Amino acid sequence: MIPRSVSLIFLLLFLVPETATVSALIMAKPNCKDTCGNISIPFPFGIGTGCSMNDWFSVDCNKTTADSPSRAFLSRINIEVLEISIRYGNRMVRVNSPIISSGCAGRGANISIDMTGSPFAFSSSNIFIARGCNNRALLNRIEPEIVGCASTCGANNLTSSSTEGKENSYCSGNNCCQTTIPSSLQVFSASLGNAEDPINDQGRNQCKVAFIVEEEWFWNNISSPEAVQYMQYVPVILDWFLYYGTDIPEGVTLYSDAKNSDPMCNLGYEGNPYLPDGCTDFDQCKIQKVNLCSGMTKCVNVPGWYKCELDKAKITFLSKFLSLNSFFLRNL
């Protein structure tokens, strides 16, 4: 006779749903590299000829020395890429942005960023910060707007736009100030001068810096604004815009206006919505962490979803199992 505990274990093992390994998603065009170092390069970005949507999304993957890690750069703008996201609602590129300085020993020539005519612009998640005693910093090439802030050396507090808590204590006007940046800003260049502090005339020839920076990164990673003057670059977030057109592939939902499209893989699909046939139906029956169907049913994948159907194999097996178990019980 088969022990009851063994028979129950055998039955339960049979009824456990099968598992499968999920294949890696295709994020780049065929025959194109999808990474540079540890950075994912999904289409519409691409490395090499014919691998990007257009030249603006072309990425160079270079090494400064044979032993150094590969670094990604937007080819036409020549700025280093730190991260690319094509997720709906979080479509962005994180890049290194230069720090503008004046009167700072050991710093090289100032570098500006010009993205005019490109699909890229500084995100509203960045802020403009100036650091230094008696520093008046203004963004250039945004006429007729005038955007900037002034920091003083002492008690006179010229508070720029700021938020509560840590941000308010760091850059509220004394030796550091902050302000928001214009919407859809595509150029970063700044001029630094004296704030003409009527109370305190010091700091005229001291080190002054100004930069655009990802706001969340700055408050989470910089313990004191003074540390920034020794850095060459800080991370910023770029929004990017791409008109998708009207030919929408299967599995894609398009949110768009006249100038911009934001595609998303439909529920039950995954992949890269910018690639032709980039959104593919995934088998939810195999990758879910919980049993979607119980008892004598099995999970059957359908496009974008799943359904539970009676499992004839399980029913047949259970019938034979019960008959066999009944036979042994009668012969005790």
Beta strands, then each sheet from edge to edge (+ up, - down):
strand 1: 35-36
strand 2: 39-40
strand 3: 46-47
strand 4: 58-62
strand 5: 71-74
strand 6: 79-85
strand 7: 92-98
strand 8: 100-102
strand 9: 113-114
strand 10: 120-122
strand 11: 126-131
strand 12: 135-139
strand 13: 148-151
strand 14: 176-179
strand 15: 187-188
strand 16: 190-194
strand 17: 208-214
strand 18: 233-240
strand 19: 252-256
strand 20: 261-265
strand 21: 269-271
strand 22: 279-281
strand 23: 297-302
strand 24: 305-310
sheet 1: 1+ 2-
sheet 2: 3+ 4+ 5- 6+ 7- 18+ 10-
sheet 3: 8+ 17- 11+ 14-
sheet 4: 9+ 15-
sheet 5: 13+ 12- 16+
sheet 6: 19+ 20-
sheet 7: 21+ 22-
sheet 8: 23+ 24-
end
